[in-house]
Every structure is written in structure tokens, then in C-alpha cells.
């Protein structure tokens, strides 16, 4: 049986834009010179991290709720989310005078829980995973009559997200490539609908986290296929199965779907912090990560959609550390030294002369592989990059210090 015709077209996206006037912001494009030099032409960031609620989600959520009947809105809406969708639904419902209930996993980051409450939703912490929260939300909808607002798999949501595509074409008329982070497909499908209708020559590329890449097997199978498991830091695009509505739109309109691993996401987050001065969540950095991995694979001008900036400070600190390691600017070593007075100072002197900044040192005096007359030093160092890291290790070797990466 063939797929039904897509339910979203350019006219629906344009109508969504009218609904969103005075609600969502037309977010700016910001240049990223460092990447532009590698790509060989302009690289521009579509800064949806500066959108109301910190992500693009307000666009689709508002359009969906605005198009409910008065009777449906009177019964309230319900959603399940760990962050961005929760905040988008909460604010959209409040703006439209509608009661909202959001189910969030019990371990949801406190800043996101507080923000969702602050936008006017009643938050219920339920279950350990988003799937458990979603089951609770569906049960709540059945029991109360509240309308479940799906995060991506609805024509009105897709049309709302598609307004990002209209803005991109207006802000960068000569764009040749658009990179879009992709989970369930709502954002990339909406952008592709708008862009391909007006500029079919523009290449639209979805970017998924390698640990949650559901579109690859689904496209190969010809329909949505659920993943058996997912492991990625990019929780905003950790969706185990494409939507029934989004899948045919992505299949027919999106030129390619690529993947990036968590190391690439970490490096991209670090680049955005240092060079663009932007706080971005891992999912929002996926397009930048893809560009960093293969800068000559995308024809410029390239517009990268930075989808959101709602990152928990605790996660941010971990990601920065991971990004430093992935970028070769942070070394963690185990070094064997003779167990005699002054040897630690001598080794630290070698590191200092090599220009490494010592962050942490720990002695290990016993171990199954240690000789009686030696100790192992676990040491963390800050370097200036991969080349400097190799110089530091060469200096240790020249001084006869055996060492390994840890």
C-alpha cells in the first residue's frame, strides 16, 4: 500500500506564518568565519536558540494549539517531553488561554522543569524515560479529554516548524545548502516543504546523532522502523522512530540524512561557545558537527539551523570537558615514575617545560602491574591542541617516562 499524500505544503506553511505573527521571533542569521574558511564560502547559523523558550518548538506547538476548536482548547492540552517541547507547549497554551499539563521524566533537568512551570504548565514527573512519560500523557488524555500535542508527527506542527525555512530563504536568498538537526523529522520536514517549494535547487540535509539514527534504517526499509536502543548526549534528537507523517516528507523532499557521533557534537558545542559565543544544546549543534566533519561536502552558502540552547549547566560542564578531550586540548595520562624523592617534581618540570598546564595529579602506589620501586601517576593536562599534545608526550618519552592515555 502506498503512502498517503503529504499533508503539508507551502500554503500550510505560509498560513502558519500568519498565525505566528507577534508570537515567534524571526531569529537572526549569524556568520561563523572559522568554518566559512574551511567550507570555502559563507557559513551562517540560523539562531533558533534565541527563539522564545530557547528553541524552535514554540512555532509548531502554537500552530497546533491555535488550530484546535474552542471546545478542544477548553479541555486543555497535554504533552510529554524532557525539555524543549515541554516549554513550547506550555508557553503556547498560556498565550492561547489554554490549560496545559506536561509529563516529564523524573530525572528531567531541574532548569527545564522550572522553565516549563514558569511558562504556565502543570508539570508531572513520571517514569524514568520519555517513553514512560509519554504513556502517562496518553493515559491522561484518554481520562480527561485533553488533546495530546505530539512533538513532531502532526501536519500543524510540521507547518509551524516550516516557517524557519521561509525565513532562511528571505535572509539568505543565495543559500545552496541547509543543514537541519533531525530527530523525529518535524523540523527538517517542515523546512524541506518550504525550501523545496520555492527553491528546489537548494540541498536540504538532515543530521542525526549516530546513537539515535532512525532515518537510515527506515529509509532503507521504505517506512518507519523503530530502533532497538539509543545512546547519545543529544537528547533533543534522540527519537527512536520517524513519524508516520514526517517520514514520507523526509523521504521525498530531503536530499540526504547524515550522522555525527558524540565526539563530533562535543567539538561543535565547544566551537560554538568559543567562536560564536553561543550556548547551544547538543542536538542544536548537530548541523555544525556535520559541517566540521566534512566541510567540503556541502556547497556554500550553507545555513545551519541551530535548533535550541536549553542545556543543563551540569551537562554543559561535562560536554565542555568531553569537547576539550575530543579536540585534543585535554590529556589524561598514566605515567610510571621511580618511587624516590623528587621524581614527581622532575616529571612536572618536564611537563612545564613542554608548556602543558597541569590540572590534576593523583598518586597510585599499589597495583597489579606496578613494580616495587615505582609508582603510577594519573595526571590531567591542558594543551593547546593535538600537535601540542603530541609534543608533550614526546617530551615525556625523551625523559624516559613510560606513559599511556587513560
C-alpha angles and dihedrals in degrees: 000000000000123000117264116255113275111271096214129070139159093279091057092050092049091049089050089054091057090051091051097052108126091009109070124036126240093237120216131251114236126194123235106203098184092059093039089063091053094045094047096236144037120325114193129186119219097214106216086151083078092054121111109284088019098275145056092261095096089069098062096033093054094048091048095050094040090058094054116105119256088253092052093048090049088061092054132233133263133201141174120221144137093220135318100044089046092057094043093052092044095053095040092051092048092050090052095046093248128139114241134195121190125194113208130179114263091246095051111139111269095231090057092047091050092047092050091051090046091057089057107265127133104236123210117189106214134165133347097269139042090247090059090048090050092052089052091049091051091050090049090052092052093047099045106025092241114152114248110229107210114213095230117344103088131087094233092051092049091048091052092051089048090069086078087066093053090053092049092055092049095045096044108024093175095051114143102178133032119193116200130184108237134204115142090355104248097123098041092044093051093046091047091051091055099038098044092048092056103026111020089173092066113100113230115198127186118212121206133184108255090230092055104031103145099156096066097063091035094054090046091051095044095239143045112304120185119231118239092224142352132213119176141120089228097089091166091069098030096118117150098208137021117246124260089236098039097046100071091044092053092043093051103035110026113085098207143351117213133180136225129193128230093262090058091047090052092051090049092051090051092049092050091050096047103035105025097030089228130142105217133171119237094257090051092056095055095100092049089049091054091050092050091050095052110010095168094052095077123064114230145269084064122185114199117197109224095200104191149354103202102123125154110242091231091055091044091058091050092046092050090053091047090048092052090052092046090049092051094245096114124056126192111190141175110215126189113216133172113265098241136111116283096015095111090050090050092051092047088051090056090051092047092050088052090055098247119146111225112220103172139004130192130179121221109190099173132047140132093256099041121106119227093252099048141067132202120234119204106204135177119207138185115220136179094248143301095308092050090046090057090049090053092051091047089053090053091049091048088054090052096250112147111216144165135196114257 
